[in-house]
Amino acid sequence: MISTQYFTAPETTSISFIETIGQLIDSIPNKDRIISLSFFGSSCDDNYTEILSHIKIKTQAVFINNTPLITYIAQELNQSGGFAVEVNYLNSDISFESVNFSTYLNTRYACINSFKNRILLLEGVQANSFKDAISIQAKDIFIKIDKILELENFQISDIVRQWNYIGKITEIQEDIQNYQAFNNERAKFYAQTEWPTAYPAATGIGMDCNGLIVSLVAISNGDDFSVYPINNPLQIAAHNYSSTVLIGDNPVKYTPKFERAKIIQSKSNTYCFVSGTAAIRGEQSIENMHVSAQTVQTIQNILYLISNENLRKQDIEVSSELKMQSLRIYVKYFDDIEKVKAEVNKTWPHVPAIYLKGDICRKELLVEIEGFAKEK
């Protein structure tokens, strides 16, 4: 399906921000196989649009034809700023000629016609204004997503992976926590359809600015791919949480509608989208744990989630172990990044990874890890 690499701009004060973007894009190899670019760096409400515009102009100048999908996420890499890009390459078993790029209301997306299935990738979808409440932004975004799915003959239930970047995720605005406001609108959007292969894998993570950005992957499930959710016996499914772990006094609070992971299986490959995972057992955060211990707990959760033992219990057959291919690690505080990195490297020393400053959906949580895995 895809493979992922990360590239970071060198830290320097001798060149301008725009030149830094240009150098970063120029440094990316194998440009003819790139389908999407996700950029990470510092931003605020006032300059986000300007930064994204510069990224798009520079990217379009380099690629000219078949410019990749572009998402900009306001998450810092370190205390001195920094800028990085996640590059998603289309695997060699899929012809790039099968990819069609389109645009709807300033949102670009790509359709891949792969064998008997179709794959849809959306770049970061934004609302009309970052100044609106998260609930209003979410409604706007889901209307756009719904329209794109309809235009390309996809169902809402074809979504297999979703990334939700939520500004000031744990803050209370207009008497509701931003994360809960998003969960409510997501649940209403998802309620328009049945979910025969269960909800998508997903990440809900904080951003520096107040905005909301949603990107996703959808697959029209035909003869060539099978799609399965993966539950983790160590953790209650998020969509089954009790109201005791949902924030706010509003009597109507919807649970987070996502699965712990989603398997995409073809005759030749098995891929796995691992949702954002933290130090939660059952539905409760493991409290009073320092960041290294939380990281270890999170890694243990993921390792068991994708283990052959767990897959067999859920009647998912694989010919070999699932191995992580790429990682995003979100850390609440800059001072903790090296401690988190030390623990991650014990388990996945050679896996491409990026470490980002991102607020987690619960105030007591200090680290969250997501990834992409495939059969060894």
C-alpha positions in Angstrom: 0.0 0.0 0.0 2.4 2.7 1.2 5.8 3.1 2.9 6.8 6.0 5.1 10.0 8.0 5.7 10.7 11.1 7.7 13.0 14.0 6.8 13.9 16.9 9.1 15.2 20.3 8.1 18.6 21.2 9.6 18.4 23.8 12.3 19.9 27.1 11.1 19.4 30.8 11.5 21.3 31.7 8.3 18.4 31.1 5.9 14.8 32.2 5.8 11.8 30.1 6.8 10.7 29.9 3.1 14.2 28.7 2.1 14.1 26.1 4.8 10.9 24.7 3.4 12.5 24.6 -0.1 15.6 22.8 1.1 13.5 20.2 3.0 11.4 19.5 -0.1 14.4 19.3 -2.3 16.1 16.8 0.0 13.3 14.2 -0.5 14.3 11.3 -2.8 12.3 9.3 -5.2 9.8 12.0 -5.9 8.0 10.1 -8.7 6.4 7.7 -6.1 5.2 10.2 -3.5 1.5 10.3 -2.9 1.3 12.5 0.3 3.4 14.9 2.4 2.6 15.8 6.0 4.6 18.7 7.3 5.1 19.4 11.0 6.2 22.6 12.7 5.3 25.5 15.0 2.3 27.6 14.2 -0.4 29.7 15.7 -3.9 30.7 14.5 -2.6 33.9 12.8 0.2 32.4 10.7 -1.1 28.9 10.0 -2.6 29.8 6.6 0.5 31.7 5.5 2.8 28.8 6.4 0.5 26.3 4.6 0.4 28.6 1.5 4.2 28.7 1.4 4.5 25.0 1.7 2.0 24.5 -1.2 3.8 27.0 -3.5 7.2 25.4 -2.8 5.9 21.9 -3.3 4.0 22.7 -6.5 7.1 24.3 -7.9 9.2 21.1 -7.3 6.6 18.5 -8.4 4.7 20.5 -11.2 2.8 17.4 -12.3 1.0 15.1 -9.7 1.7 17.3 -6.7 1.3 15.1 -3.6 -1.4 15.7 -1.1 -0.3 18.2 1.5 -1.2 18.5 5.2 0.4 20.9 7.7 0.1 20.0 11.3 1.0 22.6 14.0 3.1 20.4 16.2 6.7 21.4 17.2 9.7 19.1 17.0 11.9 20.7 19.7 12.3 23.9 21.7 14.2 25.7 19.0 11.5 25.2 16.4 12.3 22.8 13.6 10.5 21.6 10.6 9.9 18.0 9.3 8.0 16.1 6.7 6.4 12.7 6.7 6.7 11.2 3.1 4.3 8.5 2.0 5.4 6.5 -1.0 3.1 4.4 -3.1 4.4 0.8 -3.0 5.9 -0.6 -6.2 3.1 -3.2 -6.6 0.7 -0.4 -7.5 1.1 1.6 -10.7 1.3 5.4 -10.2 -0.7 5.7 -13.3 -3.6 4.3 -11.3 -3.6 7.4 -9.1 -6.0 10.3 -9.8 -5.6 13.6 -7.9 -8.7 15.8 -7.6 -9.9 18.9 -5.6 -13.1 19.7 -3.9 -13.5 23.1 -2.1 -9.7 23.6 -1.7 -9.3 20.1 -0.4 -7.2 17.7 -2.5 -7.6 14.0 -2.5 -6.2 11.0 -4.4 -8.1 7.9 -5.7 -6.0 4.8 -6.3 -7.6 2.2 -8.5 -5.9 -0.9 -7.3 -7.0 -4.2 -8.7 -10.6 -4.8 -7.6 -10.5 -2.2 -4.9 -10.3 1.6 -4.7 -8.4 3.6 -2.1 -9.1 7.2 -1.2 -6.7 9.4 0.6 -7.6 12.9 1.8 -5.2 15.6 2.8 -5.9 17.6 5.9 -9.5 18.9 5.7 -10.1 22.3 7.4 -13.1 24.2 8.3 -13.7 27.8 7.1 -12.2 29.4 10.2 -10.0 28.3 13.1 -11.8 30.9 15.2 -15.0 28.9 15.4 -15.7 26.5 18.2 -14.4 22.9 17.6 -18.0 21.6 17.3 -18.7 24.1 14.4 -15.4 23.3 12.7 -16.1 19.6 13.0 -19.6 19.9 11.4 -18.1 21.9 8.5 -15.3 19.3 8.0 -17.5 16.3 8.1 -19.9 17.9 5.5 -16.9 18.3 3.2 -15.7 14.7 3.8 -19.2 13.4 3.2 -19.4 15.2 -0.2 -16.0 13.9 -1.3 -16.9 10.4 -0.4 -20.2 10.7 -2.3 -18.4 12.2 -5.4 -16.1 9.2 -5.5 -18.7 6.6 -4.7 -17.3 5.7 -1.3 -19.4 5.0 1.9 -18.7 6.6 5.2 -18.1 3.1 6.5 -15.2 2.7 4.0 -13.0 4.9 6.2 -10.3 2.7 7.7 -7.9 5.2 9.2 -8.5 8.8 10.4 -6.2 11.4 11.9 -7.9 14.1 14.0 -5.7 17.1 15.0 -7.5 19.1 17.6 -6.3 22.4 18.8 -6.1 22.8 22.6 -7.6 19.3 22.9 -8.2 19.3 26.6 -9.4 22.9 27.0 -13.0 23.8 27.9 -14.6 26.1 25.4 -18.2 27.2 25.5 -18.8 24.8 28.4 -17.5 21.7 26.6 -14.0 20.1 26.3 -12.7 20.4 22.8 -12.0 16.6 22.5 -15.5 15.8 23.7 -17.0 18.4 21.3 -15.2 16.7 18.4 -16.2 13.2 19.6 -19.9 14.3 19.6 -19.8 15.5 16.0 -17.8 12.5 14.8 -20.4 10.2 16.4 -23.2 12.0 14.7 -21.4 11.8 11.3 -20.7 8.1 11.7 -24.3 7.4 12.8 -25.5 8.0 9.2 -24.3 4.5 8.2 -23.8 1.0 9.5 -20.2 -0.2 10.1 -19.9 -3.8 8.9 -16.1 -3.9 9.5 -16.3 -1.7 12.6 -15.1 1.9 13.1 -11.8 3.2 11.7 -8.4 3.2 13.4 -7.8 6.7 14.6 -5.7 9.2 16.4 -7.1 12.2 18.2 -4.2 14.5 19.2 -3.6 18.1 20.2 -2.2 20.9 18.0 -0.6 24.3 18.9 -3.3 26.3 17.2 -7.0 26.4 17.9 -8.0 24.7 14.6 -9.2 21.3 13.7 -7.8 19.2 10.8 -8.9 15.8 9.7 -7.3 13.5 7.2 -8.2 9.9 6.3 -7.8 6.8 4.2 -10.8 4.9 2.9 -11.0 1.6 1.0 -13.9 0.3 -1.0 -13.9 -3.2 0.2 -14.0 -5.6 -2.8 -12.7 -9.0 -3.6 -9.0 -8.1 -3.3 -8.9 -6.7 0.2 -10.4 -7.8 3.5 -10.8 -5.4 6.4 -10.8 -6.4 10.1 -10.9 -4.4 13.4 -8.5 -5.5 16.1 -9.5 -5.3 19.7 -7.1 -5.3 22.6 -8.1 -7.3 25.7 -5.8 -5.0 27.7 -8.0 -2.0 26.8 -11.7 -1.5 26.6 -12.7 -0.4 23.1 -12.9 3.4 23.1 -16.4 3.4 21.7 -17.5 1.3 24.7 -16.1 3.6 27.4 -18.4 4.4 30.3 -19.5 8.0 30.9 -17.1 8.2 33.9 -14.1 8.8 31.6 -15.9 11.3 29.4 -15.3 15.0 30.3 -18.0 17.5 30.9 -21.4 18.0 32.6 -23.5 17.8 29.4 -25.9 14.8 29.8 -25.2 13.8 26.2 -21.6 12.7 25.7 -20.6 10.4 22.8 -17.7 8.0 23.1 -14.7 8.2 20.8 -15.7 6.1 17.8 -12.5 4.3 16.8 -10.9 0.8 17.0 -7.6 0.1 18.5 -6.3 -1.0 15.1 -7.5 -2.0 11.6 -6.1 -4.8 9.5 -6.1 -4.5 5.7 -5.4 -7.9 4.2 -4.8 -8.9 0.5 -3.7 -12.1 -1.0 -0.1 -11.0 -0.9 0.2 -8.6 2.1 -1.3 -7.8 5.5 -1.2 -4.1 6.6 -2.2 -2.7 10.0 -3.1 0.8 11.0 -2.3 1.1 14.8 -4.4 3.8 16.4 -3.0 6.4 18.8 -2.2 4.4 21.9 -1.4 5.5 25.5 -0.9 4.1 29.0 -4.5 3.1 29.5 -5.6 -0.3 30.9 -9.3 -1.1 30.7 -10.6 2.4 30.3 -8.5 4.1 33.0 -5.3 5.9 32.7 -2.4 4.4 34.6 -1.9 7.2 37.0 1.1 8.4 39.0 3.5 7.0 36.4 6.5 9.0 35.1 6.9 9.4 31.3 9.3 6.4 30.9 6.9 4.1 32.6 4.0 5.4 30.6 6.0 4.8 27.4 6.8 1.2 28.4 3.1 0.6 29.2 2.1 2.1 25.8 4.6 -0.1 23.9 3.3 -3.2 25.8 -0.2 -2.3 24.7 0.8 -2.1 21.1 2.9 -5.2 21.1 0.1 -7.3 22.5 -2.5 -5.6 20.2 -0.6 -6.8 17.0 0.7 -10.0 18.4 -0.1 -13.3 16.7 -1.7 -14.5 19.9 -4.2 -11.6 19.9 -4.9 -11.9 16.2 -5.6 -15.7 16.5 -8.1 -15.0 19.3 -10.0 -12.8 16.9 -9.8 -15.3 14.0 -7.4 -13.1 11.9 -4.9 -15.3 10.1 -1.4 -14.0 9.3 1.5 -16.0 7.8 4.1 -14.2 9.9 4.4 -11.5 12.7 3.3 -8.0 12.1 6.2 -5.6 12.4 6.1 -1.9 12.8 7.1 0.1 9.7 6.7 3.6 10.9 5.9 5.5 14.1 4.7 8.8 15.2 5.3 9.5 18.9 3.5 12.4 20.5 5.0 13.8 23.8 3.3 16.3 26.0 6.5 18.1 27.2 9.7 18.8 25.4 11.8 17.8 28.4 10.5 14.2 28.1 11.3 13.5 24.5 14.7 12.0 25.1 13.3 9.8 27.8 10.5 8.6 25.5 13.0 8.0 22.7 15.2 5.9 24.9 12.4 3.5 25.6 11.0 3.4 22.1 14.5 2.6 20.7 14.7 -0.5 23.0 11.8 -2.0 21.1 11.9 -0.4 17.6 15.5 0.8 17.1 15.4 0.9 13.3 11.8 1.9 12.6 11.4 5.3 11.0 9.9 7.6 13.6 9.1 11.2 14.3 8.8 12.7 17.8 6.4 15.6 18.1 5.1 17.9 20.9 1.4 17.2 21.1 -1.1 17.4 23.9 -2.8 14.1 24.7 -6.5 13.7 25.1 -6.3 13.2 28.9 -4.4 15.6 31.1 -2.6 12.9 33.0 -1.2 11.2 29.9 2.2 12.2 28.8 2.9 10.2 25.6 0.9 8.6 22.8 2.2 6.3 20.0 0.7 5.4 16.6 2.1 3.5 13.7 1.8 1.4 10.6 2.7 -2.3 10.6 2.8 -5.1 8.0 3.7 -8.8 7.9 7.4 -9.4 8.2 
